[in-house]
């Protein structure tokens, strides 16, 4: 496992030092960009005052989006699973019918 190093990031014009490995720098920067944009939007909308409150409301919004995405993805995965099961059953049924035809038709077996 690689060592962690402090990385300077800015969120709502405040500087933070975050420890992360070299391999995680790009992901950290991407996360900071998203968080900063969402917190700036929350601040700009004016409904929430104070950095801590903005952070909490932004965290709730991001969590809500994540859960909605997860639920949508789960429904999608369930639909794919059921489609694959139906296709597998059709394939199995076709193979069984083909075997039955081979057994019932002795002419095809002798050729």
Backbone as a printed PyTorch tensor [residue, N CA C, xyz], in Angstrom:
tensor([[[  0.8480,  -1.1860,   0.0000],
         [  0.0000,   0.0000,   0.0000],
         [  0.8840,   1.2370,   0.0000]],

        [[  0.5110,   2.2400,  -0.7890],
         [  1.3540,   3.4200,  -0.8970],
         [  1.1030,   4.3770,   0.2610]],

        [[  2.0880,   5.2230,   0.4830],
         [  1.9780,   6.2220,   1.5510],
         [  0.9960,   7.3080,   1.1530]],

        [[  0.4680,   7.9740,   2.1600],
         [ -0.4340,   9.0860,   1.8920],
         [  0.3200,  10.3910,   2.0660]],

        [[ -0.0920,  11.3650,   1.2860],
         [  0.5010,  12.6930,   1.3420],
         [ -0.6090,  13.7170,   1.4210]],

        [[ -0.3640,  14.8360,   2.1070],
         [ -1.3930,  15.8690,   2.1630],
         [ -1.5420,  16.5790,   0.8230]],

        [[ -2.7850,  16.7930,   0.4420],
         [ -3.1020,  17.4980,  -0.7970],
         [ -3.9450,  18.7090,  -0.4280]],

        [[ -3.5740,  19.8840,  -0.9620],
         [ -4.3480,  21.1020,  -0.7010],
         [ -5.5360,  21.1580,  -1.6410]],

        [[ -6.7050,  21.3700,  -1.0550],
         [ -7.9220,  21.5550,  -1.8490],
         [ -8.6610,  22.7730,  -1.3220]],

        [[ -9.4510,  23.3980,  -2.1850],
         [-10.2610,  24.5460,  -1.7870],
         [-11.7260,  24.2190,  -1.9580]],

        [[-12.4740,  24.4310,  -0.8920],
         [-13.9200,  24.2400,  -0.9160],
         [-14.5410,  25.4910,  -0.3170]],

        [[-15.3860,  26.1320,  -1.0810],
         [-15.9980,  27.4050,  -0.6770],
         [-14.9450,  28.3980,  -0.1920]],

        [[-13.8960,  28.5010,  -0.9850],
         [-12.8110,  29.4530,  -0.7460],
         [-12.0540,  29.2120,   0.5590]],

        [[-12.1920,  28.0280,   1.1300],
         [-11.4070,  27.6530,   2.3070],
         [-10.4620,  26.5410,   1.8970]],

        [[ -9.2410,  26.6100,   2.4080],
         [ -8.2410,  25.6080,   2.0620],
         [ -8.2440,  24.4790,   3.0910]],

        [[ -8.1640,  23.2590,   2.5810],
         [ -8.1120,  22.0690,   3.4250],
         [ -6.9440,  21.2030,   2.9730]],

        [[ -6.3200,  20.5200,   3.9180],
         [ -5.2980,  19.5290,   3.6050],
         [ -5.9200,  18.1550,   3.8030]],

        [[ -5.9200,  17.3690,   2.7500],
         [ -6.5210,  16.0430,   2.7820],
         [ -5.4230,  15.0200,   2.4940]],

        [[ -5.2810,  14.0350,   3.3690],
         [ -4.3200,  12.9660,   3.1240],
         [ -4.9090,  11.9440,   2.1790]],

        [[ -4.1540,  11.6310,   1.1370],
         [ -4.5630,  10.5530,   0.2270],
         [ -3.3350,  10.0560,  -0.5260]],

        [[ -3.4550,   8.8530,  -1.0500],
         [ -2.3430,   8.2630,  -1.7950],
         [ -2.2320,   8.9310,  -3.1600]],

        [[ -1.0770,   8.7860,  -3.7800],
         [ -0.8650,   9.3660,  -5.1070],
         [ -1.8900,   8.8380,  -6.1070]],

        [[ -2.2540,   7.5570,  -5.9800],
         [ -3.2070,   6.9500,  -6.9020],
         [ -4.6080,   7.5480,  -6.7720]],

        [[ -4.9100,   8.1440,  -5.6330],
         [ -6.2500,   8.6730,  -5.3800],
         [ -6.3700,  10.1750,  -5.6500]],

        [[ -5.2820,  10.8310,  -6.0530],
         [ -5.3240,  12.2810,  -6.2490],
         [ -6.3910,  12.7030,  -7.2570]],

        [[ -6.4510,  12.0240,  -8.4030],
         [ -7.4220,  12.4170,  -9.4300],
         [ -8.8550,  12.2660,  -8.9370]],

        [[ -9.1270,  11.1680,  -8.2350],
         [-10.4760,  10.9630,  -7.6900],
         [-10.7980,  12.0160,  -6.6350]],

        [[ -9.8080,  12.3510,  -5.7990],
         [-10.0180,  13.3810,  -4.7810],
         [-10.3450,  14.7110,  -5.4450]],

        [[ -9.5810,  15.0790,  -6.4430],
         [ -9.8170,  16.3580,  -7.1330],
         [-11.2050,  16.3740,  -7.7830]],

        [[-11.5980,  15.2690,  -8.3850],
         [-12.9280,  15.1910,  -9.0020],
         [-14.0150,  15.3430,  -7.9400]],

        [[-13.8420,  14.6780,  -6.7980],
         [-14.8230,  14.7690,  -5.7120],
         [-14.8940,  16.1990,  -5.1800]],

        [[-13.7470,  16.8280,  -5.0170],
         [-13.7060,  18.2130,  -4.5230],
         [-14.4090,  19.1380,  -5.5090]],

        [[-14.1770,  18.9410,  -6.8070],
         [-14.8270,  19.7870,  -7.8120],
         [-16.3470,  19.6780,  -7.7300]],

        [[-16.8430,  18.4430,  -7.6040],
         [-18.2940,  18.2360,  -7.5060],
         [-18.8380,  18.8570,  -6.2190]],

        [[-18.1660,  18.5750,  -5.1080],
         [-18.6180,  19.1060,  -3.8170],
         [-18.6080,  20.6250,  -3.8130]],

        [[-17.5350,  21.2030,  -4.3070],
         [-17.4230,  22.6630,  -4.3310],
         [-18.5190,  23.2790,  -5.1960]],

        [[-18.7870,  22.6720,  -6.3590],
         [-19.8410,  23.1940,  -7.2370],
         [-21.2030,  23.1220,  -6.5590]],

        [[-21.4860,  22.0130,  -5.9080],
         [-22.7930,  21.8500,  -5.2520],
         [-22.9330,  22.7870,  -4.0460]],

        [[-21.8510,  22.9510,  -3.2860],
         [-21.9120,  23.8520,  -2.1370],
         [-22.0250,  25.3080,  -2.5880]],

        [[-21.3420,  25.6550,  -3.6630],
         [-21.4390,  27.0140,  -4.2110],
         [-22.8550,  27.2800,  -4.6930]],

        [[-23.4580,  26.2870,  -5.3470],
         [-24.8410,  26.4270,  -5.8030],
         [-25.7920,  26.5970,  -4.6150]],

        [[-25.5790,  25.8100,  -3.5650],
         [-26.4230,  25.9080,  -2.3640],
         [-26.2800,  27.3050,  -1.7460]],

        [[-25.0630,  27.7990,  -1.6900],
         [-24.8060,  29.1280,  -1.1270],
         [-25.4390,  30.2130,  -1.9970]],

        [[-25.3130,  30.0620,  -3.3130],
         [-25.8310,  31.0490,  -4.2540],
         [-27.3540,  31.1220,  -4.1990]],

        [[-28.0050,  29.9800,  -3.9700],
         [-29.4670,  29.9660,  -3.9040],
         [-29.9860,  30.7480,  -2.7170]],

        [[-29.1440,  30.9610,  -1.7020],
         [-29.4890,  31.8420,  -0.6030],
         [-30.3980,  31.2690,   0.4630]],

        [[-30.8670,  30.0550,   0.3020],
         [-31.7730,  29.4860,   1.2890],
         [-31.0630,  29.0180,   2.5470]],

        [[-29.7430,  28.8230,   2.4620],
         [-28.9960,  28.2970,   3.5920],
         [-27.8400,  29.2350,   3.8790]],

        [[-27.6760,  29.5790,   5.1510],
         [-26.6110,  30.4920,   5.5530],
         [-25.6800,  29.7800,   6.5200]],

        [[-24.3980,  29.9830,   6.3480],
         [-23.3990,  29.3780,   7.2200],
         [-22.7710,  28.1630,   6.5560]],

        [[-21.4610,  28.1020,   6.6110],
         [-20.7170,  27.0350,   5.9380],
         [-21.1260,  25.6580,   6.4250]],

        [[-21.3020,  25.5140,   7.7330],
         [-21.6690,  24.2040,   8.2690],
         [-23.0310,  23.7590,   7.7630]],

        [[-23.9800,  24.6610,   7.7540],
         [-25.3220,  24.3260,   7.2580],
         [-25.2980,  24.0290,   5.7600]],

        [[-24.5090,  24.8030,   5.0230],
         [-24.3790,  24.5420,   3.5830],
         [-23.8020,  23.1510,   3.3630]],

        [[-22.7850,  22.7890,   4.1540],
         [-22.1480,  21.4750,   4.0260],
         [-23.1420,  20.3570,   4.3290]],

        [[-23.9290,  20.5240,   5.3820],
         [-24.8980,  19.4890,   5.7620],
         [-25.9820,  19.3560,   4.6990]],

        [[-26.5230,  20.4650,   4.2210],
         [-27.5710,  20.4080,   3.2070],
         [-27.0400,  19.8200,   1.8980]],

        [[-25.8170,  20.1810,   1.5480],
         [-25.2000,  19.6250,   0.3470],
         [-24.9870,  18.1280,   0.5040]],

        [[-24.5250,  17.7080,   1.6740],
         [-24.3240,  16.2770,   1.9350],
         [-25.6520,  15.5270,   1.8270]],

        [[-26.7170,  16.1030,   2.3450],
         [-28.0340,  15.4690,   2.2330],
         [-28.4800,  15.3650,   0.7790]],

        [[-28.2630,  16.4170,   0.0080],
         [-28.6450,  16.3880,  -1.4090],
         [-27.8400,  15.3480,  -2.1780]],

        [[-26.5300,  15.2870,  -1.9340],
         [-25.6910,  14.3100,  -2.6220],
         [-26.1070,  12.8910,  -2.2280]],

        [[-26.3840,  12.6780,  -0.9420],
         [-26.8110,  11.3620,  -0.4720],
         [-28.1420,  10.9690,  -1.1080]],

        [[-29.0510,  11.9150,  -1.2050],
         [-30.3480,  11.6580,  -1.8460],
         [-30.1450,  11.2640,  -3.3050]],

        [[-29.3040,  11.9940,  -4.0170],
         [-29.0200,  11.6700,  -5.4180],
         [-28.4070,  10.2750,  -5.5440]],

        [[-27.4890,   9.9480,  -4.6400],
         [-26.8330,   8.6480,  -4.6700],
         [-27.8420,   7.5280,  -4.4370]],

        [[-28.7270,   7.7030,  -3.4550],
         [-29.7330,   6.6800,  -3.1660],
         [-30.7160,   6.5180,  -4.3240]],

        [[-31.1050,   7.6270,  -4.9420],
         [-32.0100,   7.5590,  -6.0950],
         [-31.3390,   6.8200,  -7.2460]],

        [[-30.0640,   7.1060,  -7.4690],
         [-29.3130,   6.4140,  -8.5240],
         [-29.2010,   4.9300,  -8.2160]],

        [[-28.9100,   4.6140,  -6.9630],
         [-28.7610,   3.2190,  -6.5510],
         [-30.0750,   2.4570,  -6.7400]],

        [[-31.1800,   3.0740,  -6.3660],
         [-32.4960,   2.4380,  -6.5190],
         [-32.8100,   2.2260,  -7.9950]],

        [[-32.5440,   3.2350,  -8.8210],
         [-32.7950,   3.1230, -10.2530],
         [-31.9300,   2.0190, -10.8550]],

        [[-30.6710,   1.9620, -10.4440],
         [-29.7500,   0.9470, -10.9410],
         [-30.1890,  -0.4450, -10.4950]],

        [[-30.7110,  -0.5450,  -9.2670],
         [-31.1710,  -1.8330,  -8.7510],
         [-32.3750,  -2.3310,  -9.5520]],

        [[-33.2900,  -1.4400,  -9.8840],
         [-34.4560,  -1.8100, -10.6990],
         [-33.9800,  -2.2620, -12.0670]],

        [[-33.0310,  -1.5290, -12.6480],
         [-32.4760,  -1.8840, -13.9550],
         [-31.8270,  -3.2640, -13.9030]],

        [[-31.0430,  -3.5140, -12.8630],
         [-30.3660,  -4.8070, -12.7140],
         [-31.3810,  -5.9270, -12.5470]],

        [[-32.4190,  -5.7000, -11.7780],
         [-33.4730,  -6.6970, -11.5850],
         [-34.1420,  -7.0200, -12.9150]],

        [[-34.4160,  -5.9930, -13.7320],
         [-35.0300,  -6.2080, -15.0430],
         [-34.1150,  -7.0250, -15.9470]],

        [[-32.8430,  -6.7290, -15.9220],
         [-31.8840,  -7.4910, -16.7330],
         [-31.8400,  -8.9340, -16.2650]],

        [[-31.7880,  -9.1400, -14.9430],
         [-31.7530, -10.5000, -14.3990],
         [-32.9730, -11.3040, -14.8410]],

        [[-34.1450, -10.7060, -14.7580],
         [-35.3510, -11.4520, -15.1420],
         [-35.3690, -11.7380, -16.6420]],

        [[-34.8860, -10.8050, -17.4460],
         [-34.7990, -11.0440, -18.8950],
         [-33.8270, -12.1790, -19.1940]],

        [[-32.6790, -12.1840, -18.5320],
         [-31.6990, -13.2570, -18.7350],
         [-32.2680, -14.6090, -18.3140]],

        [[-33.0160, -14.6490, -17.2220],
         [-33.6250, -15.9100, -16.7760],
         [-34.6370, -16.4150, -17.7890]],

        [[-35.4520, -15.5060, -18.3390],
         [-36.4350, -15.9070, -19.3650],
         [-35.7280, -16.4600, -20.6050]],

        [[-34.6550, -15.7820, -21.0160],
         [-33.9050, -16.2610, -22.1870],
         [-33.2700, -17.6210, -21.9140]],

        [[-32.7320, -17.8070, -20.7140],
         [-32.1230, -19.0910, -20.3530],
         [-33.1740, -20.2050, -20.3670]],

        [[-34.3590, -19.9240, -19.8580],
         [-35.4440, -20.9110, -19.8840],
         [-35.8320, -21.2620, -21.3150]],

        [[-35.9100, -20.2740, -22.1910],
         [-36.2530, -20.5400, -23.5910],
         [-35.1860, -21.4070, -24.2500]],

        [[-33.9280, -21.1020, -23.9750],
         [-32.8350, -21.9020, -24.5350],
         [-32.9000, -23.3340, -24.0190]],

        [[-33.0890, -23.4780, -22.7130],
         [-33.1920, -24.8200, -22.1190],
         [-34.3660, -25.6010, -22.7080]],

        [[-35.5160, -24.9570, -22.8480],
         [-36.6910, -25.6100, -23.4280],
         [-36.4290, -26.0270, -24.8730]],

        [[-35.7690, -25.1830, -25.6340],
         [-35.4610, -25.5190, -27.0260],
         [-34.5100, -26.7100, -27.0880]],

        [[-33.5330, -26.7580, -26.2000],
         [-32.5910, -27.8830, -26.1790],
         [-33.2900, -29.1840, -25.7960]],

        [[-34.2070, -29.1130, -24.8450],
         [-34.9580, -30.3030, -24.4290],
         [-35.8120, -30.7920, -25.5890]],

        [[-36.5030, -29.9120, -26.2930],
         [-37.3370, -30.3000, -27.4400],
         [-36.4900, -30.9220, -28.5420]],

        [[-35.3150, -30.3580, -28.7730],
         [-34.4340, -30.9040, -29.8060],
         [-33.9920, -32.3150, -29.4390]],

        [[-33.6610, -32.5650, -28.1630],
         [-33.2860, -33.9150, -27.7160],
         [-34.4530, -34.8760, -27.8940]],

        [[-35.6610, -34.4300, -27.5630],
         [-36.8350, -35.2810, -27.7080],
         [-37.0650, -35.6350, -29.1740]],

        [[-36.8600, -34.6800, -30.0590],
         [-37.0240, -34.9590, -31.4790],
         [-35.9910, -35.9730, -31.9490]],

        [[-34.7600, -35.8650, -31.4730],
         [-33.7120, -36.8090, -31.8450],
         [-34.0510, -38.2130, -31.3670]],

        [[-34.6230, -38.3250, -30.1670],
         [-34.9810, -39.6290, -29.6000],
         [-36.1640, -40.2200, -30.3630]],

        [[-37.1440, -39.4130, -30.7110],
         [-38.3540, -39.8840, -31.3780],
         [-38.1220, -40.2060, -32.8530]],

        [[-37.1100, -39.6450, -33.4920],
         [-36.8720, -39.8360, -34.9210],
         [-35.6470, -40.7190, -35.1270]],

        [[-35.8420, -42.0490, -35.2090],
         [-34.7090, -42.9580, -35.3310],
         [-33.9670, -42.7950, -36.6490]],

        [[-34.6140, -42.2510, -37.6770],
         [-33.9580, -42.0730, -38.9770],
         [-32.8150, -41.0730, -38.8500]],

        [[-33.0350, -39.9940, -38.0970],
         [-31.9800, -38.9850, -37.9500],
         [-30.8030, -39.5370, -37.1520]],

        [[-31.0590, -40.5300, -36.3100],
         [-29.9670, -41.1120, -35.5180],
         [-29.1010, -42.0180, -36.3740]],

        [[-29.6740, -42.7020, -37.3750],
         [-28.9160, -43.6360, -38.1940],
         [-28.0930, -42.9360, -39.2670]],

        [[-28.3800, -41.7070, -39.5740],
         [-27.6490, -41.0090, -40.6340],
         [-26.4470, -40.2880, -40.1270]]])
